[in-house]
Amino acid sequence: MTESLTAFELLLQIDQRCRLLAADLPSQPTRQNSWSGIGFRLGEYGYVAPMGEVSEVLHEPRFTQVPGVKPWVKGVANLRGRLLPIMDLCAFLGHELSVARRQRRVLVVEHQDVFAGLMVDEVFGLQHFAQGSLEPVAANAVQGPMAAFVEGCFEGEQNWWVFSPFALVRSQGFMNIAV
């Protein structure tokens, strides 16, 4: 006759079996010596934003246009009960957003009192780089308004410019949205 186990005892048995089986699995390599960020595209250039500076990535949400604002302010969206201003990052920097709407994403930035969504052409997901491989920005490597927000570059098959959303939302030009 089998003895009746309580739910807690059954969970303990399952936990013990899982731990025994997991002991045979190869360990996950640690990425302690790597720098990680969210890779994205603006026009033809690849950028990467530090992990701690992007709180989430969204598909382009529905938004309501707002009168009396600069053209790069697309509008506001409702994100789980919070109003999220949607900013066209390409237009802010003087470029055109790609036509392919299906690939567009919004990087949500929350820094101090600023909560904003930055619309980009495409997101490539998490990118990892060797910790010491960040190259400083050469004097004329980045032109125009983007230069103030680029903190370096990871060079390889593709160059990844390190873009700081926090530097962007602290800038006077970004905060001045009224026409």
C-alpha positions as CSV (number, residue, x, y, z in Angstrom):
1,M,0.0,0.0,0.0
2,T,1.4,3.4,-1.0
3,E,1.6,6.1,1.6
4,S,-0.2,9.4,0.9
5,L,2.1,12.4,0.5
6,T,1.2,15.9,1.2
7,A,1.5,18.4,-1.5
8,F,4.6,19.9,0.1
9,E,6.3,16.5,0.4
10,L,5.5,15.8,-3.2
11,L,7.1,19.1,-4.2
12,L,10.2,18.3,-2.2
13,Q,10.5,14.9,-4.0
14,I,10.2,16.6,-7.4
15,D,12.8,19.2,-6.4
16,Q,15.3,16.5,-5.3
17,R,14.8,14.6,-8.6
18,C,15.3,17.9,-10.6
19,R,18.5,18.7,-8.7
20,L,19.9,15.2,-9.3
21,L,19.1,15.4,-13.0
22,A,20.5,19.0,-13.3
23,A,23.8,17.9,-11.9
24,D,24.6,16.1,-15.1
25,L,23.8,19.2,-17.3
26,P,26.7,21.4,-18.6
27,S,26.9,24.7,-16.7
28,Q,25.9,27.9,-18.4
29,P,29.0,29.9,-19.3
30,T,29.1,33.2,-17.4
31,R,29.2,36.5,-19.2
32,Q,30.9,38.4,-16.4
33,N,33.6,39.6,-18.7
34,S,31.2,41.0,-21.3
35,W,29.4,44.2,-21.9
36,S,25.7,43.8,-22.9
37,G,23.3,46.1,-24.6
38,I,20.2,46.3,-26.9
39,G,21.2,46.4,-30.5
40,F,19.1,48.5,-32.9
41,R,19.3,50.2,-36.3
42,L,18.7,53.8,-37.3
43,G,19.0,54.1,-41.0
44,E,22.0,52.2,-42.1
45,Y,23.9,52.3,-38.8
46,G,23.9,49.8,-36.0
47,Y,23.7,51.1,-32.4
48,V,23.7,49.5,-29.0
49,A,22.2,51.0,-25.9
50,P,23.5,49.9,-22.5
51,M,21.2,47.3,-20.8
52,G,20.5,49.5,-17.8
53,E,19.3,52.4,-20.0
54,V,16.4,50.6,-21.8
55,S,13.6,49.3,-19.6
56,E,11.7,47.4,-22.3
57,V,11.3,47.0,-26.0
58,L,7.8,47.3,-27.6
59,H,6.3,46.8,-31.0
60,E,5.1,50.2,-32.3
61,P,2.0,50.9,-30.2
62,R,-1.1,52.8,-31.1
63,F,-0.6,56.4,-30.2
64,T,-2.6,59.6,-30.2
65,Q,-1.1,62.6,-31.9
66,V,-0.5,65.7,-29.8
67,P,-1.0,69.2,-31.3
68,G,1.6,72.0,-30.9
69,V,4.7,69.7,-30.7
70,K,7.7,69.2,-33.0
71,P,7.3,66.8,-35.9
72,W,9.5,64.1,-34.3
73,V,7.0,63.7,-31.4
74,K,4.7,61.1,-32.8
75,G,2.2,61.2,-29.9
76,V,1.3,59.5,-26.7
77,A,0.5,55.8,-26.1
78,N,-1.1,54.1,-23.1
79,L,1.3,51.7,-21.7
80,R,-0.3,49.7,-18.9
81,G,-2.1,52.9,-17.6
82,R,0.9,55.3,-18.0
83,L,1.1,57.8,-20.8
84,L,4.2,57.1,-22.9
85,P,5.4,59.8,-25.2
86,I,6.5,58.3,-28.5
87,M,9.5,60.0,-30.1
88,D,10.8,59.3,-33.6
89,L,14.5,59.1,-32.9
90,C,15.4,59.2,-36.6
91,A,13.4,62.4,-37.2
92,F,14.9,64.0,-34.0
93,L,18.4,63.3,-35.5
94,G,17.4,64.7,-38.9
95,H,16.9,61.3,-40.7
96,E,13.9,59.5,-42.1
97,L,12.4,56.5,-40.3
98,S,12.4,53.4,-42.5
99,V,9.2,52.6,-44.4
100,A,9.1,49.0,-43.0
101,R,6.6,49.4,-40.1
102,R,6.7,45.8,-39.3
103,Q,10.3,46.0,-38.1
104,R,10.0,49.2,-36.1
105,R,10.3,49.0,-32.4
106,V,10.1,51.4,-29.4
107,L,12.8,51.5,-26.8
108,V,11.3,52.6,-23.5
109,V,13.5,54.8,-21.4
110,E,12.8,55.7,-17.8
111,H,15.4,58.0,-16.3
112,Q,14.8,60.4,-13.3
113,D,11.5,62.1,-14.2
114,V,11.5,61.2,-17.9
115,F,9.4,58.3,-19.3
116,A,9.7,58.1,-23.1
117,G,9.5,55.7,-26.0
118,L,12.2,56.0,-28.7
119,M,11.0,54.7,-32.1
120,V,13.8,53.0,-34.0
121,D,13.9,51.2,-37.4
122,E,14.7,47.8,-36.1
123,V,15.9,46.0,-32.9
124,F,18.4,43.2,-33.1
125,G,18.1,42.0,-29.5
126,L,20.7,41.5,-26.9
127,Q,24.3,42.0,-28.1
128,H,27.4,41.0,-26.1
129,F,30.9,42.4,-26.4
130,A,34.2,41.8,-24.7
131,Q,34.5,44.2,-21.7
132,G,37.7,45.9,-22.8
133,S,36.9,46.2,-26.5
134,L,35.0,49.5,-26.4
135,E,36.9,52.0,-28.6
136,P,36.6,55.7,-27.9
137,V,34.9,57.8,-30.5
138,A,37.3,59.4,-33.0
139,A,37.0,63.1,-33.4
140,N,35.0,63.1,-36.7
141,A,33.7,59.5,-36.5
142,V,30.1,60.5,-35.7
143,Q,28.7,63.6,-37.3
144,G,25.7,65.8,-36.5
145,P,23.3,65.7,-33.5
146,M,24.0,62.0,-32.8
147,A,27.6,62.8,-31.8
148,A,26.4,64.1,-28.4
149,F,24.9,60.7,-27.5
150,V,27.5,58.3,-28.7
151,E,30.0,57.1,-26.1
152,G,32.2,54.7,-28.1
153,C,32.2,51.9,-30.6
154,F,32.5,48.1,-30.6
155,E,34.3,47.3,-33.9
156,G,34.0,44.0,-35.7
157,E,32.2,42.6,-38.8
158,Q,29.7,45.4,-38.1
159,N,30.5,48.5,-36.1
160,W,28.2,49.0,-33.1
161,W,28.0,52.6,-31.9
162,V,27.2,52.9,-28.2
163,F,24.2,55.2,-27.9
164,S,23.2,56.5,-24.5
165,P,19.4,57.0,-24.1
166,F,20.1,58.6,-20.7
167,A,22.3,61.3,-22.3
168,L,19.5,61.8,-24.9
169,V,16.8,62.4,-22.3
170,R,19.0,64.7,-20.3
171,S,19.6,67.0,-23.4
172,Q,17.8,70.3,-23.7
173,G,17.0,69.7,-27.4
174,F,15.2,66.5,-26.6
175,M,13.2,68.0,-23.7
176,N,12.1,71.0,-25.7
177,I,9.2,69.5,-27.7
178,A,6.9,72.5,-28.1
179,V,6.7,74.2,-31.5
